[in-house]
Amino acid sequence: MSSPTGPASGLPVRMPRPRQPGRHRRPEPAAVPLGAPPLVLAIPGAPNDGARRLAEELLSIARSEMPGLDAQIGFLDGDGEEFPQLESVLTRAAQENPERLRQAAEAAKALADEAAEAITAAEAAGEVVDEVPSVPTVPTDGPAAVVVPLLAGPDNGQLRRIRQAVMSSGSAAELTDVLGPHPLLAEALHVRLSEAGLARADRARLFTVATAADGIILATVGGEEAAQAGGITGMLLSARLAVPVMAAALDEDGAVLRVAEQLRSAGSARLALAPYLIGPEVSAELISAAAEEAGCSAAEALGDYPAVGKLALAKYAAALGITLQQASPAMR
């Protein structure tokens, strides 16, 4: 069973296992509070096998960071068991919520009884008993699910549909913000560009690529607002690559070409298109067509880059007040 929010009032818990000593030990994964609602990843775009595999891989990353996490997938345009519809997933979560909370209460009581017996036995043996930490549990009036949109930036059309699915489900689910802007997404964009031979993989070592771009078009979806929001991550990417980066919306006529002309007029001769997209939002053909229009090569979408799964988990944790180990972007 999954679990959310901060510590409850004084419920005892099993003592944690000893941590591995040393400066470079792997951080302990975050604990899933008792009674935590599921993380539901809201998938935009057409449901297909590729989108499902991508979503499953991202949730696998999230579960590795928080073992025991109940993580599910809901497609905006889903239909049936293979591609579950978001509204149906949330309706089921609402129906299962009372039983989830009942089981959590029973588990908390069992842990409290177990800890009390251990303390009594220790005191009878004359041992000093340290303070026992409380059991993380979620409040009974918390959300039945936490919905995380699989979107790097604000796409109001998709977000409007996700909100409608949440309201129509009657689940009292909580909807988080989109994943970006975030330094980890700038790192992911850098990696995708370097994989395509369009950027230096490592500035610090002065590793050069003959085809490295000297100007980047950051491709978004969601119109001008999404392009403006993408500009924040674009600035972070520009700082990593030391080249100009400008955002353009794929769904705004002529926007990519206009940005390409601006970059060229400013002195950039070798352009590259970096999709600021997870993948399912648009078709690969749209990205290819935009790159062809701009006369440049394109990197792959962010896809299953590990930071994407970690950011989805971070949105879930923040909604429930769970403290995660802070992830920092790799230095380039």
C-alpha positions in Angstrom: 0.0 0.0 0.0 1.2 3.5 -0.8 1.5 6.4 1.7 1.5 10.2 1.9 1.9 13.0 4.3 3.9 14.0 7.3 4.1 12.3 10.7 0.9 11.6 12.6 0.6 12.3 16.3 3.0 10.1 18.1 2.3 6.7 16.6 5.4 4.5 17.2 7.0 2.6 14.3 9.6 -0.1 13.8 13.2 1.2 14.2 14.8 1.9 10.8 17.5 -0.5 9.6 21.1 0.7 10.2 22.4 3.0 7.5 25.5 2.2 5.6 28.4 4.3 6.9 30.6 6.5 4.8 30.4 9.8 2.9 29.3 8.3 -0.4 26.5 6.0 0.9 23.4 5.9 -1.2 20.6 8.1 0.4 17.8 6.1 2.0 14.6 6.1 -0.1 11.7 8.1 1.1 9.2 6.2 3.2 5.7 5.9 1.9 3.3 7.0 4.6 0.6 4.7 5.7 -2.6 5.3 3.7 -1.0 7.2 0.9 -3.2 7.8 -2.1 -2.0 6.6 -5.5 0.2 8.7 -7.8 -1.8 8.9 -11.1 0.3 10.0 -14.1 -2.0 11.8 -16.6 -0.9 11.0 -20.1 -1.9 13.4 -22.9 -1.9 12.5 -26.6 -3.0 9.4 -28.4 -2.9 6.2 -26.3 -0.5 3.7 -27.9 2.0 1.1 -26.8 4.9 3.5 -27.0 3.2 6.0 -24.6 2.3 3.2 -22.2 5.8 1.8 -22.1 7.2 5.3 -21.5 4.8 6.0 -18.7 5.5 2.6 -17.1 9.2 3.3 -17.2 8.8 6.7 -15.6 6.7 5.2 -12.8 9.3 2.4 -12.3 11.8 5.2 -11.7 9.5 6.8 -9.2 9.0 3.5 -7.4 12.7 3.0 -7.1 12.9 6.3 -5.3 10.0 5.5 -3.0 9.5 1.7 -2.6 5.9 0.7 -2.0 4.5 3.7 -4.0 1.1 3.0 -5.6 1.6 4.5 -9.0 -0.9 4.2 -11.8 -1.4 5.5 -15.4 -4.4 7.3 -16.8 -4.7 8.3 -20.5 -6.8 11.4 -21.3 -8.0 9.6 -24.4 -7.8 6.1 -22.9 -10.4 3.4 -23.5 -10.3 -0.1 -21.9 -8.0 -2.1 -19.8 -4.9 -1.7 -21.9 -5.1 2.1 -22.0 -7.1 3.1 -18.9 -9.0 6.3 -19.1 -7.9 9.0 -16.5 -11.4 9.6 -15.3 -12.1 5.9 -14.7 -8.8 5.5 -12.8 -9.7 8.4 -10.5 -13.3 7.1 -10.0 -11.9 3.7 -8.9 -9.4 5.5 -6.6 -12.3 7.3 -4.9 -14.2 4.0 -4.4 -11.1 2.3 -2.9 -10.2 5.3 -0.7 -12.2 4.3 2.5 -10.8 0.7 2.5 -7.3 2.1 1.9 -7.6 4.4 5.0 -9.1 1.6 7.1 -6.2 -0.7 6.3 -3.8 2.1 7.1 -5.4 2.7 10.5 -5.2 -1.0 11.3 -1.5 -1.1 10.3 -0.7 2.0 12.3 -2.3 0.4 15.4 -0.5 -2.8 14.9 2.9 -1.0 14.7 2.0 1.0 17.8 1.2 -2.1 19.7 4.3 -3.8 18.5 6.5 -0.9 19.6 4.8 -0.6 22.9 5.5 -4.3 23.6 9.2 -3.9 22.6 9.5 -0.8 24.9 7.9 -2.7 27.8 10.3 -5.7 27.3 13.3 -3.4 27.1 12.4 -1.5 30.3 11.8 -4.8 32.1 15.3 -5.8 31.1 16.7 -2.6 32.4 17.6 -1.2 29.0 17.5 2.5 28.2 14.8 3.1 25.6 15.4 5.9 23.1 12.6 8.0 21.8 10.6 6.0 19.1 9.8 7.9 15.9 6.2 8.3 14.8 4.6 6.5 11.9 4.1 8.7 8.8 0.4 8.6 7.9 -1.9 10.6 5.8 -4.8 12.6 7.1 -8.2 10.9 6.6 -9.4 14.0 4.7 -6.5 14.0 2.2 -7.0 13.4 -1.5 -8.1 10.1 -2.9 -5.3 10.4 -5.6 -2.6 12.8 -6.6 -2.7 13.5 -10.4 0.6 14.5 -12.0 0.3 15.8 -15.6 3.0 14.3 -17.9 3.8 17.7 -19.3 7.1 19.6 -19.2 5.4 23.0 -19.5 1.9 24.6 -19.3 -0.3 23.4 -22.2 -3.6 24.9 -21.2 -5.6 22.8 -23.6 -4.3 19.6 -22.1 -4.5 20.9 -18.6 -8.1 22.0 -19.0 -9.0 18.4 -20.1 -7.1 16.9 -17.1 -8.9 19.2 -14.7 -12.2 18.3 -16.3 -11.4 14.6 -15.8 -10.5 15.2 -12.2 -13.8 17.0 -11.6 -15.9 14.5 -13.5 -14.5 11.6 -11.6 -15.8 12.9 -8.3 -12.7 11.6 -6.6 -11.5 14.7 -4.7 -8.1 14.1 -6.3 -5.4 16.7 -6.1 -3.9 18.0 -9.4 -0.2 19.1 -9.3 1.6 21.6 -11.5 3.4 20.5 -14.6 7.0 19.2 -14.3 8.9 22.3 -15.5 10.6 24.6 -15.4 13.4 22.8 -13.5 17.2 22.5 -13.8 16.9 18.8 -14.1 14.9 19.3 -17.4 17.7 21.5 -18.7 20.1 18.7 -17.9 17.9 16.3 -19.8 17.7 18.6 -22.8 21.5 18.8 -22.7 21.9 15.1 -22.7 19.4 14.5 -25.6 21.3 17.1 -27.7 24.6 15.5 -26.9 23.2 12.1 -27.8 22.2 13.5 -31.2 25.7 15.0 -31.7 24.3 18.5 -31.5 26.0 19.7 -28.3 29.2 19.1 -26.4 28.6 16.4 -23.8 30.9 18.0 -21.3 32.0 21.6 -21.3 34.4 21.1 -18.4 36.5 18.7 -20.4 36.2 20.8 -23.6 35.0 17.8 -25.5 34.0 19.1 -28.9 31.5 17.8 -31.5 32.0 18.9 -35.1 28.2 19.2 -35.5 27.6 21.0 -32.2 24.9 23.7 -32.6 25.6 27.3 -31.9 21.9 28.1 -31.5 19.1 26.1 -30.0 15.3 26.2 -30.7 13.5 25.0 -27.6 10.3 23.4 -29.0 7.2 23.5 -26.8 3.5 22.9 -27.2 0.8 25.1 -25.6 1.1 28.4 -27.6 2.8 31.6 -26.6 2.3 31.0 -22.8 4.1 27.6 -23.0 7.0 29.2 -25.0 7.4 31.9 -22.4 7.5 29.4 -19.6 9.9 27.3 -21.6 12.2 30.3 -21.8 13.1 29.8 -18.1 14.4 26.3 -18.8 16.0 27.7 -22.0 18.1 30.1 -19.9 19.3 27.2 -17.8 20.2 25.2 -20.9 21.9 28.3 -22.5 24.1 28.6 -19.3 25.1 24.9 -19.7 25.9 25.1 -23.4 27.1 28.7 -23.6 25.0 29.2 -26.8 21.8 31.2 -27.3 18.5 29.3 -26.7 15.1 30.6 -27.8 11.7 28.9 -27.2 9.0 28.4 -29.9 5.6 26.7 -29.8 5.2 23.9 -32.3 1.4 24.5 -32.3 1.8 28.2 -33.3 2.0 28.7 -37.0 5.4 29.9 -38.2 6.8 30.3 -34.6 9.7 27.8 -35.1 10.7 29.4 -38.4 10.6 32.9 -36.9 12.8 31.9 -34.0 15.2 30.2 -36.4 15.5 33.4 -38.4 16.1 35.4 -35.2 18.9 33.1 -34.1 20.5 33.2 -37.6 20.3 37.0 -37.7 22.0 37.1 -34.3 24.9 35.1 -35.7 24.0 31.5 -35.1 24.9 29.4 -38.2 24.3 25.8 -36.9 20.9 25.5 -35.3 19.4 22.5 -33.5 15.8 21.8 -32.3 15.5 20.5 -28.7 12.0 19.2 -28.0 10.9 20.5 -24.5 8.4 17.6 -24.5 8.1 14.3 -22.7 6.9 12.6 -25.9 3.2 11.6 -26.0 2.0 15.2 -26.3 2.7 15.5 -30.0 3.6 13.2 -32.9 7.3 12.6 -33.9 6.2 13.8 -37.4 5.4 17.2 -36.0 8.8 17.6 -34.5 10.5 16.4 -37.7 8.4 18.8 -39.8 9.3 21.7 -37.6 13.0 20.9 -37.8 12.8 20.6 -41.6 11.0 23.9 -41.8 13.8 25.6 -39.7 16.5 23.8 -41.7 18.1 22.1 -38.7 18.5 18.7 -37.0 16.4 17.7 -34.0 17.2 15.9 -30.8 14.9 13.3 -29.2 12.2 14.2 -26.8 12.9 14.0 -23.1 11.2 10.6 -22.9 12.3 8.3 -20.1 15.2 10.3 -18.9 15.4 9.5 -15.2 14.9 13.1 -14.1 11.4 13.0 -15.5 10.3 10.2 -13.3 12.0 11.8 -10.3 10.2 15.1 -10.9 6.8 13.3 -11.2 7.5 11.8 -7.8 8.6 15.2 -6.4 5.3 16.7 -7.4 3.4 13.9 -5.7 5.6 14.2 -2.6 5.1 18.0 -2.4 1.3 17.6 -2.6 1.4 15.3 0.4 4.1 17.0 2.5 6.7 14.2 2.1 10.3 15.2 2.2 12.4 13.7 -0.5 16.2 13.6 -0.9 17.0 16.6 -3.1 18.2 15.7 -6.6 20.7 18.1 -8.2 21.5 18.3 -11.9 24.8 16.9 -13.0 27.5 19.5 -13.6 28.4 19.9 -17.2 
